[in-house]
Amino acid sequence: MKKLKYLFVVLLIVFAHQQSFAAFDTLKVMNWNLLNFSGTDTSRVQYYRTVISSVSPDIFVCQEITGTGANKVLFRQVFQVFAPGVYDTITFLSSFDSSNLLFFKKSKASFVSNRAIGTELRDINEFKMYLPFIQDTVRFYSLHLKASTGSSNEAQRGREVDSLRAYTNTLPSGKYFMVMGDFNLYSANEVAYTKLLQNNGGDDGEFYDQINGMTGSWQNRAIYSAYYTQSPRVRSFGGGSTGGMDDRFDLVMPSRACTDTVSGKFSWIRSEYKAYGNDGNHLNDSINKQPNTAVSVAVANAIHNASDHIPVISEFRMDNTLVPVELASFTSLVSANNVELKWQTETEENNSGFDIERKSGTQWQKIAFVKGSGTSNIANTYVFTDKALQSGNYQYRLKQIDYNGNYEYFNLSSEVSIGTPDKFALSQNYPNPFNPSTSISFNLPAESFVSLAIYDLSGKEVMSLMREKKPAGYYSVNVNAGALPSGAYFYRISAGQFNSVRKMILLK
């Protein structure tokens, strides 16, 4: 008994060790048009639950959500029933015909943001998610393009794609993103499809079809029968389209970065892409006509009853061995109006260095670059001091950049606050001597009318820098004295009862 107990403990230790150092994982993405689900009629919830639970997706994206309460119904009656506590959902964004939702496994992802990209018909949603396994973000775009045949409808689908590409074209190279949803495409020649695939040369905003070789018309062709996603029905009931499986409307299309299966840390597993429940033997027929070799009878019936679309499944490989820098710590220390940032790396691989970025409002600003150690297997410590800050709240992050231009962000965990000084002060300008620019800093412990000016040696004012009321805080004024001749000058501050004078040297 003791030997068996000892063996069991050893096996547990080995298993835990293997788990903690796992280099690879997968992310299963599922997309499904739920056919105008409002949340008020819950008769189809049982079918949604049967289908979704049979897949157990890591990310679930859906379209045609017509009521703001539908997300709560789906969460409580679908995900919380078959997997209590495992899933979470995004904040629903109620915008123009925004009918998109996302649910996710909390162990695989966390929600960052939800924004709407406007089109002339329906908004496209960008769900930005953080994947801790790869320490990076992935953007999921959910859309529902204009339906029906005809040149005017095709042209409108093209314009809707233009709105999406106008945004994805601005994303930096190497970003992971994908678009999914109900595309309502009938042909590989449609302008919307070609625009999605278009490589513009100067951007990386294009998408890739995971199914090779589909040319010309997609509709009602036996050679493409395994890829059809509409309609799983041949009889009319509960709304939606009929006619059997004869259209490929629903797709998942990843970005260029996701196609890098050799060196990428988030890459498609092309062989795992499928129209879920379609065995390729139901052309112009209902999905639940038996036999169906792709899914069980219960799942086939649920797909048939739930919607006039069937789900699309795509899987992605996640590789955490490719992170070029392992950060051990990132801290800050405030001294008066200076912030010392310190960070330590455990290991580095092809690390060019770090952009230091600061945010005091809505925009991040690069304030410095610190060179990295290239490739290193020892701990390295870096220090940077952000000086002469004004009173207020600040956020900091590191943008680690490797030699091929790839990057990732590390955020300081807490906000930094710069308070108000306890006394008036005028600092020596820096640099000094200078040519032609320098900086003058001063402190105000209370709101004051500030007069700051530069004088020549005769006492004549040659430059007025400030004459205005300022609240308490730390201040820094940049001075460009390019119009003045070389020589010695004085600068003087008057703030309430406080007066101070310092000397400065301009050398040209």
C-alpha positions in Angstrom: 0.0 0.0 0.0 2.8 2.4 0.9 4.6 1.7 -2.4 1.4 2.4 -4.4 0.8 5.6 -2.5 4.3 6.7 -3.2 3.9 5.9 -6.9 0.7 7.8 -7.1 2.3 10.9 -5.6 5.2 10.7 -8.0 2.8 10.4 -10.9 0.9 13.4 -9.7 4.2 15.4 -9.5 5.3 14.4 -13.0 1.8 15.2 -14.4 1.8 18.6 -12.8 5.3 19.3 -14.1 4.3 18.3 -17.6 1.2 20.5 -17.4 3.0 23.6 -16.2 5.5 23.4 -19.0 3.1 22.7 -21.9 4.4 24.4 -25.0 1.3 23.9 -27.2 -2.5 24.3 -26.9 -5.4 24.7 -29.3 -8.2 27.2 -29.6 -11.5 25.9 -31.1 -13.6 28.7 -32.7 -17.3 28.1 -33.5 -19.5 30.5 -35.5 -23.2 30.2 -36.0 -26.1 32.3 -37.3 -28.9 31.7 -34.7 -31.8 32.9 -36.9 -33.3 36.0 -35.2 -33.0 34.8 -31.6 -34.5 37.4 -29.3 -34.4 35.6 -26.0 -38.2 35.8 -25.5 -39.0 32.5 -27.3 -36.9 29.9 -25.6 -38.2 26.9 -27.5 -34.9 26.6 -29.5 -32.6 26.9 -26.5 -32.5 23.2 -26.0 -31.3 22.7 -29.6 -28.6 25.4 -29.2 -27.5 23.7 -26.0 -27.3 20.2 -27.7 -25.2 21.5 -30.6 -22.9 23.8 -28.7 -22.2 21.3 -25.9 -21.3 18.7 -28.5 -18.5 21.0 -29.8 -17.5 22.6 -26.5 -15.9 25.6 -28.3 -13.3 27.8 -26.7 -14.7 30.9 -28.6 -18.3 31.0 -29.7 -19.5 33.8 -32.1 -23.0 34.1 -33.3 -25.2 36.4 -35.4 -28.9 37.4 -35.6 -29.3 38.2 -32.0 -32.3 40.5 -32.0 -32.8 41.4 -28.4 -30.6 42.8 -25.7 -31.7 40.0 -23.3 -30.7 37.2 -25.6 -27.2 37.1 -24.4 -28.4 36.5 -20.8 -30.7 33.7 -21.9 -28.0 32.0 -23.9 -25.5 32.3 -21.1 -27.8 31.0 -18.4 -29.7 28.4 -20.3 -27.0 27.1 -22.6 -23.5 27.6 -21.3 -24.2 27.6 -17.6 -26.2 24.4 -18.0 -23.7 22.2 -19.8 -20.6 23.8 -18.3 -21.3 25.8 -15.1 -18.7 28.4 -14.3 -16.6 27.6 -17.4 -17.8 30.3 -19.8 -18.3 34.1 -19.8 -19.7 36.5 -22.3 -18.8 39.9 -23.7 -20.5 43.2 -23.0 -23.3 43.4 -25.5 -22.9 46.5 -27.7 -26.2 47.9 -28.8 -25.5 49.8 -32.0 -27.0 49.9 -35.5 -28.4 46.5 -36.2 -25.6 45.0 -34.2 -26.7 41.4 -33.8 -23.4 39.8 -32.8 -22.3 38.1 -29.6 -19.3 36.2 -28.3 -19.0 33.7 -25.5 -15.6 32.3 -24.3 -14.0 29.8 -22.0 -12.4 31.8 -19.1 -9.4 29.5 -19.0 -8.6 30.3 -22.7 -9.3 33.9 -23.1 -10.3 37.2 -21.5 -12.4 40.0 -22.9 -10.6 43.3 -23.8 -13.1 45.4 -25.8 -16.1 45.4 -28.2 -16.4 48.0 -30.8 -18.7 48.5 -33.8 -17.5 49.2 -37.4 -20.2 50.9 -39.2 -21.4 50.0 -42.7 -24.4 51.2 -44.7 -26.4 48.1 -43.6 -25.4 46.3 -40.4 -22.6 47.1 -38.0 -19.6 44.7 -37.9 -18.4 43.9 -34.4 -14.7 43.7 -33.4 -14.3 41.5 -30.3 -10.8 42.0 -29.0 -9.7 39.1 -26.8 -6.5 38.4 -24.8 -5.2 34.8 -24.9 -2.9 34.3 -21.9 -1.3 31.1 -23.3 0.4 33.2 -26.1 0.4 36.5 -24.2 -1.2 38.3 -27.1 -4.5 39.5 -28.4 -6.7 38.2 -31.2 -9.5 40.2 -32.9 -12.7 38.4 -33.9 -14.8 40.3 -36.5 -18.4 39.2 -36.7 -20.5 40.2 -39.7 -23.8 39.6 -41.5 -23.6 40.9 -45.1 -26.5 41.9 -47.4 -28.5 38.9 -48.5 -29.9 37.8 -51.9 -28.7 37.6 -55.4 -28.4 40.4 -58.0 -25.8 43.0 -58.9 -27.1 45.6 -56.5 -26.9 43.2 -53.5 -23.4 42.0 -54.6 -22.2 45.6 -54.9 -23.5 46.4 -51.4 -21.7 43.4 -49.9 -18.6 44.8 -51.5 -19.0 48.2 -49.9 -19.6 46.5 -46.5 -16.3 44.7 -46.9 -14.7 48.0 -47.8 -15.6 49.3 -44.4 -14.0 46.2 -42.7 -10.8 46.4 -44.8 -10.5 50.1 -44.1 -10.1 49.2 -40.5 -8.0 46.0 -40.7 -5.6 47.6 -43.2 -4.5 50.0 -40.4 -3.6 47.1 -38.0 0.2 46.6 -37.6 1.9 43.8 -39.4 1.8 40.4 -37.7 -1.5 40.9 -35.8 -3.8 38.0 -35.3 -7.4 38.5 -36.4 -10.2 36.7 -38.3 -13.6 37.5 -39.7 -16.6 35.2 -39.4 -20.3 35.2 -39.9 -23.0 35.1 -42.5 -21.3 36.4 -45.7 -24.3 35.6 -48.1 -21.8 34.9 -50.9 -22.7 32.8 -53.9 -19.5 32.8 -55.8 -15.7 33.0 -55.6 -16.0 35.8 -58.2 -18.1 38.1 -56.0 -16.5 41.5 -55.4 -16.9 41.1 -51.6 -15.0 37.9 -51.6 -12.2 39.2 -53.8 -11.9 42.3 -51.6 -11.5 40.2 -48.5 -8.7 38.2 -50.1 -7.0 41.2 -51.8 -3.4 41.8 -50.9 -2.8 45.6 -51.2 1.0 45.3 -50.8 1.3 48.1 -48.2 -0.9 46.5 -45.6 -1.7 43.2 -44.0 -5.4 43.6 -43.7 -6.4 40.7 -46.0 -8.1 37.5 -45.0 -7.6 33.9 -46.1 -10.0 31.1 -47.0 -9.2 27.9 -45.3 -10.8 25.9 -48.1 -8.6 25.6 -51.2 -9.7 25.5 -54.8 -13.4 26.7 -54.7 -13.8 28.6 -58.0 -16.7 30.1 -59.8 -20.2 29.6 -58.4 -20.5 27.9 -55.0 -24.2 27.3 -55.2 -25.8 23.8 -55.7 -22.6 22.0 -56.9 -22.0 18.5 -55.8 -18.2 18.9 -55.7 -18.7 21.5 -52.9 -21.5 19.7 -51.0 -19.3 19.2 -47.9 -18.9 22.9 -47.4 -22.5 24.1 -47.5 -23.9 25.8 -44.4 -27.4 26.7 -45.6 -30.1 25.4 -45.4 -30.4 22.3 -43.2 -34.2 22.3 -43.9 -36.4 21.3 -46.8 -39.7 22.3 -45.2 -40.8 25.6 -43.9 -41.1 26.1 -40.2 -40.0 28.7 -37.6 -38.8 31.2 -40.2 -35.6 31.2 -42.2 -34.7 29.6 -45.5 -35.5 26.1 -46.9 -34.3 24.2 -49.9 -31.7 21.9 -48.3 -27.9 22.1 -48.2 -26.9 24.1 -51.3 -25.2 27.4 -50.2 -21.9 28.3 -48.6 -22.8 31.4 -46.7 -20.9 31.0 -43.4 -17.1 31.2 -43.2 -14.2 31.8 -40.8 -11.4 33.6 -42.5 -8.1 34.3 -40.6 -5.5 37.0 -41.2 -2.1 36.5 -42.8 -0.4 36.1 -39.4 -2.6 33.1 -38.7 -1.4 31.3 -41.7 2.2 31.1 -40.4 2.3 27.5 -39.3 6.1 27.3 -39.0 7.1 30.2 -36.8 3.8 31.8 -35.7 2.5 31.5 -32.1 -1.2 31.4 -33.3 -1.8 29.5 -36.5 -4.6 27.8 -38.2 -5.0 24.0 -38.3 -6.4 23.9 -41.8 -7.5 20.2 -41.6 -9.8 21.0 -38.7 -12.0 23.5 -40.6 -15.5 22.1 -41.1 -19.2 22.9 -41.7 -20.3 21.1 -38.5 -22.9 18.4 -39.1 -22.4 18.3 -42.9 -21.1 15.0 -44.0 -21.2 16.0 -47.7 -24.1 13.6 -48.4 -27.0 16.0 -48.0 -27.0 18.1 -51.1 -30.5 19.7 -51.5 -31.6 17.7 -48.5 -32.2 18.2 -44.8 -29.3 17.8 -42.4 -31.1 15.3 -40.2 -32.0 12.8 -42.9 -30.4 9.6 -41.8 -27.8 8.4 -42.1 -25.6 11.4 -41.2 -22.0 10.2 -40.6 -20.8 13.5 -39.3 -22.8 13.8 -36.1 -25.2 11.9 -33.9 -28.9 11.7 -34.6 -29.6 14.0 -31.6 -27.2 16.6 -32.9 -28.4 16.4 -36.5 -32.0 17.0 -35.3 -30.9 19.9 -33.1 -29.0 21.6 -36.0 -32.1 21.1 -38.1 -34.5 22.6 -35.5 -32.3 25.4 -34.2 -31.6 27.6 -37.3 -31.5 27.8 -41.1 -27.7 27.8 -40.9 -25.3 25.3 -39.5 -22.2 26.1 -37.5 -18.6 26.5 -38.9 -15.7 25.2 -36.8 -12.1 26.2 -37.0 -9.2 25.3 -34.8 -5.9 27.2 -34.1 -2.6 26.0 -32.7 -1.2 28.1 -29.8 2.6 28.0 -29.2 4.0 29.7 -26.1 7.6 28.8 -26.9 8.0 31.7 -29.3 7.6 34.5 -26.8 10.9 36.4 -27.3 11.0 37.8 -23.8 9.9 36.4 -20.4 9.3 39.3 -18.1 9.8 38.6 -14.4 8.7 41.9 -13.0 7.7 45.5 -13.9 7.5 48.1 -11.2 7.4 51.8 -10.6 8.7 54.2 -7.9 7.5 57.8 -7.6 9.9 60.5 -6.3 8.3 64.0 -6.4 7.4 64.4 -10.0 9.7 61.7 -11.3 8.7 58.1 -12.0 11.4 55.4 -12.0 10.4 52.3 -14.1 12.2 49.1 -13.4 11.7 45.7 -15.1 13.6 42.4 -15.2 13.6 39.7 -17.8 14.3 36.0 -17.1 15.3 35.2 -20.6 15.4 37.0 -23.9 15.4 35.8 -27.5 16.2 38.2 -30.4 15.1 41.2 -28.3 15.9 44.4 -30.0 14.6 46.5 -27.1 11.7 48.2 -25.4 9.6 51.2 -26.4 8.4 52.9 -23.2 4.9 54.3 -23.6 2.9 56.5 -21.3 -0.8 57.5 -21.2 -2.3 60.4 -19.3 -5.5 60.7 -21.2 -6.9 58.6 -24.0 -3.7 58.2 -26.2 -0.5 56.2 -25.6 2.7 58.1 -26.3 6.2 56.8 -26.9 8.6 58.5 -24.5 11.8 56.5 -24.8 13.5 53.4 -26.2 15.7 51.1 -24.1 18.0 48.7 -26.0 17.5 45.0 -25.2 20.1 42.3 -24.6 19.4 40.3 -27.9 19.4 36.7 -26.8 20.2 35.9 -23.2 19.5 33.1 -20.8 20.3 35.2 -17.7 18.3 37.7 -15.8 18.6 41.3 -17.0 17.5 44.4 -15.2 16.4 47.7 -17.0 15.7 51.1 -15.5 14.3 54.2 -17.0 13.2 57.5 -15.2 10.4 59.6 -16.6 11.3 63.1 -15.3 9.5 66.4 -14.6 5.9 65.2 -14.9 3.0 67.4 -14.2 0.5 66.5 -11.5 -2.0 63.8 -12.6 -2.5 60.1 -13.2 -0.4 58.1 -15.6 -0.3 54.6 -17.1 2.8 52.9 -18.4 3.5 50.0 -20.7 6.5 48.3 -22.4 6.4 47.5 -26.1 9.0 44.7 -26.5 10.2 44.6 -30.1 12.2 41.7 -31.6 14.6 42.1 -34.5 12.1 41.1 -37.2 9.6 43.7 -36.0 7.2 41.5 -34.1 6.2 42.9 -30.7 4.1 42.4 -27.6 3.0 44.7 -24.8 3.6 44.4 -21.0 1.4 46.7 -18.9 2.3 48.2 -15.5 -0.2 46.6 -13.2 -1.3 49.9 -11.5 -1.8 53.5 -12.3 0.9 56.0 -11.2 -0.2 59.3 -9.4 1.8 62.5 -9.3 0.5 64.7 -6.5 1.2 68.4 -5.8 4.4 69.8 -4.4 4.7 71.1 -0.8 6.5 74.4 -1.7 7.3 76.8 -4.5 10.4 76.0 -6.5 12.2 77.0 -9.7 14.7 74.5 -11.0 17.8 75.0 -13.0 17.1 74.7 -16.7 18.3 71.5 -18.5 20.4 71.2 -20.4 22.6 74.1 -19.5 24.5 75.4 -21.5 22.1 74.7 -24.3 21.6 75.3 -28.1 19.0 76.2 -29.0 16.5 74.3 -26.7 16.2 73.8 -23.0 13.6 73.1 -20.4 12.6 75.1 -17.3 10.7 73.4 -14.5 8.8 74.9 -11.5 6.6 73.8 -8.7 3.3 75.4 -7.4 1.9 74.2 -4.1 -1.2 76.3 -4.7 -3.1 77.9 -7.6 -1.2 81.0 -8.6 -0.8 83.5 -11.4 2.5 82.7 -13.0 4.8 85.1 -14.8 7.9 83.4 -16.4 10.2 85.3 -18.7 13.8 85.5 -19.9 16.0 88.6 -19.5 19.4 89.6 -20.9 22.2 90.9 -18.7 20.9 94.5 -18.9 17.5 93.4 -17.4 15.6 93.7 -20.6 12.9 91.1 -21.2 13.8 89.1 -24.4 11.2 86.3 -24.2 7.9 85.8 -22.3 7.3 82.2 -21.5 4.1 82.3 -19.4 1.6 84.8 -18.0 -1.4 82.9 -16.8 -3.1 81.4 -13.8 -2.1 77.7 -13.2 -3.4 75.2 -10.7 -1.1 73.6 -8.1 1.3 71.1 -9.6 4.6 70.4 -11.3 5.3 72.2 -14.6 7.9 72.1 -17.3 8.3 74.6 -20.1 10.2 73.9 -23.3 12.2 76.9 -24.5 13.5 77.4 -28.1 16.0 80.3 -28.0 17.1 80.0 -31.6 16.3 83.7 -32.3 18.6 84.9 -29.5 22.3 85.5 -29.7 24.8 83.5 -27.7 25.4 84.6 -24.2 24.3 84.6 -20.6 20.7 85.2 -19.7 18.5 85.1 -16.6 15.0 83.7 -16.2 12.6 84.8 -13.5 9.4 83.4 -12.1 6.8 85.3 -10.1 3.9 83.3 -8.6 2.0 85.0 -5.8 4.5 86.0 -3.2 7.1 83.7 -4.6 10.0 85.2 -6.8 13.1 83.4 -8.0 15.8 84.0 -10.6 18.3 81.6 -12.2 21.1 82.0 -14.8 21.2 80.2 -18.2 23.9 80.0 -20.9 23.1 79.9 -24.6 26.0 78.6 -26.7 25.7 78.6 -30.5 
